């Protein structure tokens, strides 16, 4: 946090009067470097005049450093350009008549065909909440006069194959909510809350009260203890996609009330399908068979059953609306979804196991055509969560400058967080602080900057 205050102080003081900016920045950077906490650090700062593009200050701008969440602006701008600000995801609702009679009110199987929508079941929009989605599906079936299915509920979730996570994400992250994997079918941002009861006093084990939403077919090995009062959330969840084992460790604060920590769903299809069956049953729509996901059938070496008729579809909010949460609240899942959508748009539906390699190649090629060397964007994901990413401050500023010239820029600018009048994306992972954005001096001069340390 001290780095944040030092950085904001650097920017505000340097740009306050719009004169001798280079000298002010040079002195401010020397001051930062002299600070004891930066003794073993690498600092990169690149500043240009927003209107002319002229370089105002350059220190290590061509050095590739871990950008943390500032990498989100790379994915965001790429998605705006290649997908469009009005891009929407589509989830298909299908059926078949494998044993059902087309002339009657029943059918064979119901299919929910995932299109990679990261907002499906999200609480951030009224139109995407879990109850609204369930109600939409029930209404679609009632309009079709379907009241029962002779066979199964099938969740088609294999759009992205068996690579829901990018290589390079660390074990400590992927079980927690910010490390949620991006599947072909996503539900409630693939996030759940683990409600824990603190022990009788510090040092005692904490007990798992419940999971919201409930995760089916999982085993929890809980190793979370009770810390001191006010000690905060120091609990970690360890799990991986397609696994049914969840391990926890760390501490939660001592208090009388339950305490919640958030994890990533190992298999969001399981949560969705079980809850949907219960919801439809309450609405007098029943299944005589089972519910399962397409990935499960592949893992069990059994044939994948596909829909023969598409009933209707459910659309996501537009990309510019999703991008607001992607940048403002740094939702990593959206960045991974955008990256994979670039692959689907460029390469078609049959994506397979090379989703990330292909998506990164698409982004690198796009920016190479606009003057950024591929080696300046040495990335492995869409959100910046991996500590193995390496991006230059020069590349970030070039991308931010490019965005200023585009028709969708107002939406992009609006989504950027604001601190002390500075519109900027910030990033944090262990050992890294990063910032990139736009600032205006009191004299009216505008600057685009990137700072990584």
C-alpha positions in Angstrom: 0.0 0.0 0.0 2.9 2.3 0.7 3.9 2.0 -2.9 0.5 3.2 -4.0 0.8 6.4 -2.0 4.3 7.0 -3.2 3.3 6.5 -6.8 0.2 8.7 -6.6 2.3 11.4 -4.9 4.9 11.1 -7.7 2.3 11.6 -10.4 0.4 14.4 -8.7 3.4 16.4 -7.8 5.1 15.9 -11.1 2.1 16.9 -13.2 0.7 19.6 -11.0 1.9 22.5 -12.9 2.7 21.1 -16.4 6.1 22.7 -16.5 9.5 21.0 -16.2 7.6 17.7 -16.1 10.7 15.7 -17.1 12.8 17.2 -14.4 10.1 16.7 -11.8 9.6 13.1 -12.8 13.4 12.5 -12.8 13.7 13.8 -9.2 10.6 11.9 -8.1 12.0 8.6 -9.5 15.3 9.2 -7.8 13.4 9.7 -4.6 11.6 6.4 -5.1 14.8 4.6 -5.9 16.4 5.9 -2.7 13.6 4.5 -0.6 14.6 1.4 1.4 11.7 -0.7 0.2 12.9 -0.3 -3.4 16.5 -1.4 -2.7 16.2 -4.6 -4.7 13.5 -3.5 -7.2 13.4 -2.8 -10.9 11.5 0.4 -11.8 10.1 1.2 -15.2 8.3 4.5 -16.1 7.2 5.7 -19.5 5.2 8.9 -20.1 4.1 10.5 -23.3 2.1 13.6 -24.3 -1.3 12.2 -25.0 -2.1 14.5 -27.9 1.3 14.5 -29.7 2.7 11.2 -28.6 6.0 12.9 -27.8 8.1 11.2 -25.1 8.1 13.1 -21.8 10.0 10.6 -19.7 11.5 7.2 -20.3 13.2 4.9 -17.7 13.5 1.2 -18.6 10.5 1.4 -20.9 11.7 -1.5 -23.0 12.3 -3.8 -20.1 9.8 -6.6 -19.8 8.3 -6.8 -16.3 5.4 -8.6 -14.8 2.4 -6.3 -15.4 -0.1 -7.9 -13.0 -3.6 -6.6 -13.7 -2.3 -3.8 -16.0 -2.2 -6.5 -18.6 -5.9 -6.3 -18.7 -5.7 -3.2 -20.8 -4.0 -5.3 -23.5 -6.8 -7.8 -23.5 -9.5 -5.2 -23.2 -8.3 -3.1 -26.1 -7.7 -6.2 -28.3 -11.3 -7.4 -27.5 -12.8 -4.0 -28.3 -11.0 -4.0 -31.7 -11.5 -7.6 -32.7 -14.8 -8.5 -31.1 -16.5 -5.1 -31.1 -18.1 -3.3 -28.2 -21.5 -4.8 -29.0 -20.2 -8.4 -29.0 -22.4 -10.8 -27.0 -22.0 -14.4 -25.9 -24.8 -16.8 -26.7 -25.9 -19.9 -24.7 -28.1 -22.2 -26.8 -31.1 -24.2 -25.4 -31.6 -27.4 -27.4 -33.5 -30.7 -27.4 -33.9 -33.9 -29.2 -36.5 -36.6 -29.8 -34.4 -39.7 -29.3 -37.3 -41.4 -27.6 -39.8 -38.6 -27.2 -42.7 -38.1 -29.5 -42.6 -34.7 -31.4 -46.4 -34.6 -31.3 -46.5 -34.8 -27.5 -45.5 -32.6 -24.6 -42.3 -34.5 -23.8 -38.9 -34.8 -25.5 -35.8 -36.8 -25.2 -33.0 -34.7 -23.7 -32.6 -31.1 -22.8 -29.3 -29.5 -23.9 -27.7 -26.3 -22.4 -25.0 -25.5 -24.9 -22.3 -23.3 -23.5 -20.7 -20.5 -25.6 -18.1 -19.5 -23.1 -20.3 -16.7 -21.5 -18.5 -15.6 -18.3 -21.7 -13.6 -17.2 -24.1 -16.6 -17.2 -25.6 -16.6 -13.7 -23.6 -13.5 -12.6 -25.1 -11.3 -9.9 -23.7 -8.1 -11.6 -26.7 -7.6 -13.9 -30.4 -8.2 -13.2 -30.7 -10.0 -16.5 -28.0 -12.6 -15.7 -28.7 -13.7 -12.1 -29.2 -17.4 -11.4 -32.9 -17.2 -10.7 -33.5 -15.1 -13.9 -31.6 -17.6 -16.0 -33.5 -20.5 -14.5 -36.8 -18.7 -15.1 -35.9 -17.9 -18.7 -35.2 -21.6 -19.4 -38.5 -22.6 -17.8 -40.4 -20.0 -19.8 -38.8 -21.2 -23.1 -39.8 -24.8 -22.4 -43.4 -23.8 -21.4 -43.7 -21.8 -24.6 -42.7 -25.0 -26.4 -45.3 -26.8 -24.3 -42.7 -29.2 -23.1 -43.4 -30.5 -19.6 -41.2 -33.6 -19.4 -38.0 -35.1 -20.8 -37.9 -38.9 -21.3 -34.1 -38.8 -20.9 -31.4 -36.5 -19.7 -30.3 -33.0 -19.0 -27.0 -32.5 -20.9 -24.7 -29.5 -20.3 -22.5 -29.1 -23.3 -19.4 -27.5 -21.8 -16.5 -28.7 -23.9 -16.1 -25.7 -26.2 -12.6 -25.1 -24.9 -11.7 -28.7 -24.4 -9.7 -29.6 -21.3 -7.7 -26.5 -21.0 -9.8 -24.1 -18.8 -6.7 -22.7 -17.2 -3.6 -21.0 -18.8 -0.3 -22.6 -18.1 1.6 -20.6 -15.5 -1.1 -19.9 -13.0 0.1 -20.9 -9.5 -1.4 -23.5 -7.2 -2.1 -21.0 -4.5 -4.3 -19.0 -6.8 -6.4 -21.4 -8.8 -8.6 -22.7 -6.0 -9.6 -19.1 -4.9 -12.2 -17.0 -6.6 -9.8 -14.7 -8.5 -8.2 -17.8 -10.0 -11.5 -19.2 -11.4 -11.0 -21.3 -14.6 -12.8 -20.3 -17.8 -14.8 -23.2 -19.2 -16.9 -23.6 -22.3 -19.8 -23.3 -19.8 -19.5 -20.9 -16.9 -21.9 -20.4 -14.0 -22.0 -17.6 -11.4 -18.6 -16.5 -12.5 -17.4 -20.0 -11.3 -17.3 -18.6 -7.8 -18.7 -20.0 -4.5 -18.6 -18.8 -0.9 -17.3 -21.1 1.9 -19.1 -20.1 5.1 -16.9 -21.0 8.1 -17.7 -21.0 11.9 -14.7 -19.7 13.8 -13.5 -21.7 16.8 -14.3 -21.0 20.4 -11.0 -19.0 20.7 -7.9 -18.2 18.6 -5.9 -21.3 17.8 -9.0 -23.6 17.6 -10.1 -25.2 14.3 -12.7 -23.4 12.2 -15.6 -25.5 10.9 -17.2 -25.4 7.4 -20.8 -24.4 7.9 -22.0 -24.5 4.2 -21.1 -23.7 0.6 -23.1 -21.1 -1.4 -24.0 -22.2 -3.9 -23.7 -25.9 -2.9 -21.0 -27.9 -4.6 -22.1 -31.4 -5.4 -19.8 -34.4 -5.3 -16.9 -32.7 -3.6 -14.8 -33.7 -0.6 -13.4 -31.0 1.7 -10.2 -31.4 3.7 -10.5 -28.4 6.0 -7.3 -27.1 7.7 -8.4 -23.5 8.5 -7.9 -22.3 12.1 -9.1 -19.3 14.0 -6.7 -16.4 14.2 -6.8 -13.3 16.4 -9.8 -11.0 16.4 -9.5 -8.6 13.4 -6.7 -10.6 11.7 -8.7 -10.7 8.5 -9.0 -13.3 5.7 -5.9 -15.4 5.6 -7.7 -18.6 4.4 -6.7 -20.3 1.1 -8.5 -22.8 -0.9 -6.7 -25.4 -3.1 -8.5 -27.2 -5.9 -8.3 -27.7 -9.6 -10.7 -28.1 -12.5 -12.5 -31.4 -12.8 -11.3 -32.4 -9.4 -13.7 -33.4 -6.5 -11.2 -32.7 -3.7 -10.9 -29.3 -2.0 -8.2 -28.5 0.5 -8.1 -25.4 2.8 -5.5 -23.9 5.0 -4.7 -20.7 6.8 -6.8 -18.7 9.3 -9.9 -16.6 9.7 -10.5 -14.0 12.4 -12.0 -14.8 15.8 -15.5 -13.5 15.9 -19.0 -14.7 16.9 -20.5 -14.5 13.4 -19.7 -16.9 10.6 -16.9 -15.8 8.2 -16.9 -16.2 4.5 -14.1 -16.9 2.0 -14.6 -17.4 -1.7 -13.3 -20.2 -4.0 -13.4 -21.2 -7.6 -15.8 -24.0 -8.7 -13.9 -27.1 -9.9 -16.8 -28.0 -12.2 -19.5 -25.2 -12.6 -21.6 -27.5 -14.9 -22.3 -29.8 -11.9 -23.6 -26.9 -9.8 -25.8 -25.6 -12.6 -27.3 -28.8 -13.7 -28.3 -30.0 -10.2 -29.8 -26.6 -9.3 -31.6 -26.4 -12.7 -33.2 -29.8 -12.3 -34.6 -28.8 -8.9 -35.9 -25.4 -10.2 -37.6 -27.0 -13.2 -39.2 -29.7 -11.0 -40.8 -26.9 -8.9 -42.2 -25.6 -12.2 -43.6 -29.0 -13.2 -40.9 -29.8 -15.8 -39.4 -33.2 -15.1 -36.6 -35.5 -16.3 -36.8 -39.3 -16.3 -33.1 -39.7 -16.8 -30.0 -38.1 -15.3 -28.1 -34.9 -15.6 -24.5 -34.7 -16.7 -22.0 -32.6 -18.6 -20.5 -33.4 -22.0 -17.0 -33.2 -20.5 -17.9 -36.0 -18.1 -18.9 -38.3 -20.9 -15.6 -37.6 -22.7 -13.7 -38.3 -19.5 -15.6 -41.6 -19.2 -14.9 -42.5 -22.8 -18.6 -42.6 -23.8 -20.1 -40.9 -26.9 -21.2 -37.3 -26.7 -25.0 -36.9 -27.2 -25.8 -33.7 -29.2 -29.0 -31.7 -29.7 -31.0 -32.1 -32.9 -33.2 -29.0 -32.5 -32.3 -25.5 -31.0 -35.2 -24.1 -29.1 -33.8 -20.6 -28.4 -30.8 -18.8 -27.0 -29.8 -16.6 -24.0 -27.5 -13.6 -24.7 -25.0 -12.0 -22.4 -24.6 -8.3 -21.8 -22.5 -6.4 -24.4 -18.7 -6.5 -24.3 -18.5 -2.8 -23.2 -20.7 -3.6 -20.2 -18.6 -6.7 -19.4 -15.4 -4.7 -19.8 -16.6 -2.3 -17.1 -16.4 -5.0 -14.5 -13.2 -6.5 -16.1 -11.3 -3.2 -15.6 -13.2 -1.6 -12.7 -13.3 -4.7 -10.4 -10.4 -6.7 -12.1 -12.5 -9.9 -12.7 -9.9 -12.2 -14.1 -12.4 -14.6 -15.6 -13.6 -12.0 -18.1 -10.1 -11.6 -19.4 -9.7 -15.3 -20.0 -13.1 -15.4 -21.7 -12.3 -12.5 -24.0 -9.0 -14.2 -25.0 -10.7 -17.4 -25.8 -13.4 -15.6 -27.7 -10.8 -14.1 -30.0 -9.8 -17.7 -30.9 -13.4 -18.7 -31.6 -13.9 -15.6 -33.7 -10.8 -16.1 -35.7 -10.5 -19.9 -35.9 -14.1 -21.2 -35.5 -15.8 -23.4 -32.9 -13.4 -26.4 -33.0 -10.8 -24.9 -30.7 -9.3 -27.9 -29.0 -6.4 -27.8 -26.6 -4.3 -24.9 -28.0 -6.7 -22.2 -27.0 -4.2 -20.1 -25.1 -1.4 -20.4 -27.5 -3.6 -19.5 -30.4 -5.2 -16.6 -28.5 -1.9 -15.1 -27.5 -0.6 -15.5 -31.0 -3.7 -13.6 -32.3 -3.0 -10.7 -29.9 0.7 -10.6 -30.6 0.1 -10.5 -34.3 -2.5 -7.8 -34.0 -0.2 -5.5 -32.1 2.8 -6.3 -34.2 0.9 -4.8 -37.2 0.5 -1.7 -35.0 4.2 -1.3 -34.1 4.7 -3.4 -31.0 7.3 -6.1 -31.1 6.1 -9.6 -30.1 8.8 -9.8 -27.5 7.3 -6.8 -25.8 4.2 -8.8 -25.1 5.5 -12.0 -23.6 2.2 -13.1 -22.1 0.5 -16.4 -21.2 -3.0 -15.3 -20.1 -5.6 -12.7 -20.6 -5.8 -11.2 -17.1 -2.2 -10.8 -15.9 -2.6 -13.2 -13.0 0.4 -15.3 -13.9 3.7 -13.9 -12.4 5.4 -15.3 -15.6 3.9 -12.6 -17.8 6.4 -10.0 -19.1 5.2 -6.7 -20.7 7.0 -3.5 -21.4 5.8 -0.1 -20.1 6.4 1.1 -23.7 3.9 -1.5 -25.0 1.3 -0.5 -22.4 1.5 3.2 -23.3 1.4 2.4 -27.0 -1.8 0.4 -26.5 -3.4 3.1 -24.3 -2.5 5.7 -26.9 -4.1 3.5 -29.6 -7.3 3.3 -27.6 -7.6 7.1 -27.4 -8.1 7.2 -31.2 -11.0 4.7 -31.4 -14.7 5.3 -31.4 -15.3 3.0 -28.4 -12.7 4.9 -26.3 -15.4 6.6 -24.0 -16.5 3.1 -22.8 -12.9 2.0 -22.2 -12.1 5.2 -20.4 -15.2 5.0 -18.2 -14.3 1.5 -17.1 -10.9 2.6 -15.8 -10.7 3.0 -12.0 -10.0 6.5 -10.7 -7.6 7.5 -7.9 -7.1 11.2 -7.0 -8.3 12.3 -10.4 -6.1 9.8 -12.3 -7.9 7.4 -14.6 -5.7 4.3 -14.5 -5.7 0.5 -14.2 -3.6 -0.8 -11.3 -2.1 -4.2 -10.7 -0.8 -6.2 -7.9 0.7 -9.6 -7.5 3.4 -10.7 -5.1 6.4 -8.4 -5.5 4.7 -6.3 -8.2 2.9 -3.0 -8.4 1.8 -1.6 -11.7 -0.2 1.4 -13.0 -1.1 2.6 -16.5 -3.6 5.3 -17.5 -4.2 8.9 -18.2 -3.5 12.1 -16.2 -4.2 15.8 -16.8 -2.1 18.6 -15.3 -3.6 21.7 -13.8 -2.5 23.6 -16.9 -4.6 21.2 -19.1 -1.8 19.1 -20.6 -2.7 15.4 -20.9 -0.3 12.5 -20.4 -0.4 8.8 -20.9 1.8 6.7 -18.6 2.8 3.3 -17.5 4.7 2.5 -14.3 5.8 -0.9 -13.2 7.9 -1.8 -10.2 
